[in-house]
Amino acid sequence: MRVVIAGGHGRIALRLERLLAAGGHEPVGIIRRPEQAEDLRAAGAEPVVLDLESASPAEVAAALEGADAAVFAAGAGPGSGAGRKDTVDRAAAVLLADAAEAAGVRRFLVVSSMGADAYHPGDEIFDAYLRAKGAADDDIRSRPGLDWTILRPGMLTDDAGTGQVRLEAHTGRGPIPRDDVAATLAELLDTPATAGLTLELISGGIPLSVAVKDIAGN
């Protein structure tokens, strides 16, 4: 399976790329900076240098040609202002969805955020982030041309993954290692029956492969 990952140098994306490569898949990471390419190659991924804040839909669609799935794992990141929350966390996700439809790539995963809501109130930067993520999620959920799954992890940590999670439509707040987010994404890619679901993810007591199968069967 060829999987194109936007935000390919992110801390979740690099973990996902390693997992996919180890499983015999072909991860492709979209990155903004050429100097990040070697890190992707070390993870087993093919780097594609493309700035999603300035690229055209046709350019992004070209990067998706021949892919089986796309994953939006990009983010403006800490220290960015409200403007970049909109151009990256919302607009770049919409651009990737447009490109996926144009390239005929139906399977589409989004790394969103717990609490994402296009109408979230507040004037802080994190409030703008939640609004941007929520607006992107709403846009993607409106597209019948995509087999989308939206994953909303809780508080991200760099603790070692346990493989034990809670994956439900609503989990309540809690932490989750990035290792386990990446592993859950890999499992979701292999589980097309999760299309059309918006899921929250925190650490829990269920093996993540079982959690994904359970939610796919509900």
N, C-alpha and C positions, 0 to 999 in steps of 0.2 A: 504494500500500500504506500503510495506517494502522498505525503502529508506536508502541506505548506503552512508554516507557522509565522504569523506576523508578530513582531516583537521578539525575533529569534534569539536575541542575546539576553533576554530577561532571565531572572532566576528560576522561574517556573519553566520557561521555554527550553533552556539548556538542559534541565533535568528530563523534560519530555523527549527532547531530541536523543539523549543518551538511551532512554528506554526504547524508543522506536527503533533506533539503529541496532540495539542489542537483540531486538525481536525480529530482525530481518527486514524491516521496513525502510523506506527512503524518506527521511525527514529533510525538509528544505526550510531554511530560516531566512525570513526577510529582515534585513538589518539596515540601519541608517548610516553607519560608519564603516568604511572599508577595513579599518584596523581591528574590527571585531570578527572578521572572517576566520582568522586562524582558530579562535576559540570554538567556532561552530564546527570547523573541520575536525578539531580534537574530540568533539562530542559525537562525531559521525554524521554530521549534517552538511548539506550543500548550502553555502551562503549565497544569497541574492541581495545585492546592495540596491536599495530602493527606499526613498523617503516618502512615507505614506502621508505626510503633510503637504507634499507638493506634487506627487505622482498623479498621472491621469488614470481614469478607470481602465483605459486600454493598456497602459503599461502594467498595471497590477494584474489585469486579466492574462497578459502574456506570461507573467510569472506563475500563474495558476494552471497554465495549459498542461494537460496530462495528469493533473493531480486527482486523487481519489477523495481528498478531504482537505478542508482548511480550518485552521485554528487561529482565533484572534486572542493573542496573549500580550498585546502591546499595552503600554501605559505611559502617560506623561512623566510619572515618577515623582519622587520627593523633591521639593524645592521648586516645582513648576507652578505657575500661576493659573488662575481660572481660565484664561484664554487657551492655554495648552490642554487643559482638561477637556475643553470642547473640541479642539482640533485633533487630538489624539484619541482620547477615551471615547468620544462620540463619533466624530467625523471619519476617523480612520477605520473604525469598525464598520460604519456604513459603506465606506469605499470598498473595503474588502468583500462585503456582502454583494455589492453591485458587481464587482469583478468576478466573484464566484458564480453568480448567475450568468454573466456573460460568457464565462469559460465552461459552463456546464458542470460545475462542481457542486453537487447537491449537499453533501455532508458538511456541516458547518458547526464548529464548537466555539463557544465564547467563554473566556475567563472574565466573569463579571465581579461583582462585589456584594456581599451581604448588605442589605439595606439600600441597594440601588433603586432609585425612584425618580422619574423625570420631574416630579412635582415636590421633591424633598425641599423643605424650607431651610432658610439660613443663609448667612453671608460669609461663612468661613470657606477656606479653600476645600476642605473635605466635603462640605455641603455641595459645592460646585462639582466635585468629583462624583458624588452619588447621583446628582442630576444628570451628568453626562453619561454615566454608565446606564442609568435607567432609561434615558432617551434612546441610547444605542440598542438596548435590549428590546424596547418596544418596537423599534424599526425592524429588527431582525425577526421578531415573532410575527410580524405582519406579512412575511414573505412566503407564499406557498411554493415558490421555486427552490426553497432550501429545506433540507432535513436538519433543522437546527436543534442543538441542545445548549442551554445556558447553565453554566456552573457558577454558583455564588459561594465561594469559600468564606469561612470566618476569618479570624485574625491570623495572618500568615506568620509562621515562625521558621527559623532555620534549624530547628531540632531534627534529629534523625527521624525518618518516617517509621511508623509502626505497622502500617498496612491495616490498621484497625480504624474504622471510620463510622460516622453516622451520615447517611446520604438520604435526604428526604425533601419533599416540597418545602417544608418549614422545619428547621431543626432547633431554632433558638441560637443565640450567640455562643461562640466558643472558639478556641484556637485550632489550627490545623497546620502541620508541617508542610512546607512547599514540596517535599518529597512525595507526600501522600496526595497532594493536589495533582502533581504530574502523573503519578501512577493511576489516579482516577480518570484523568483525561485519556490516558492510553487505553484504559478499559472501556471508556465510553466510545472511543473510536471503533472498537471491536464489537460494540453492542448497538446496532442501528435501531433497535426497538426503543431506545431512549430518545429518539427524535420527537420534538414537540414538547419536551419537558424543561422546566426551569427548576433547578435543584440547588439546595443549600448543602454545604459540606463542612463538617467539623470532625474532630477526633471523636472516636466512639469505641464500641466493642464488637463491631462486625467486620470480618475480613472484607476488604474493599471489593474484591471480585464478587463476593456474595451480595454485598450491598447493591452493586450495580445490577446484578441479575434480578434481585428482588424488586428494585424500582422499575426495571424494564417490564416485569410481569404484572405490575399493578395497573 
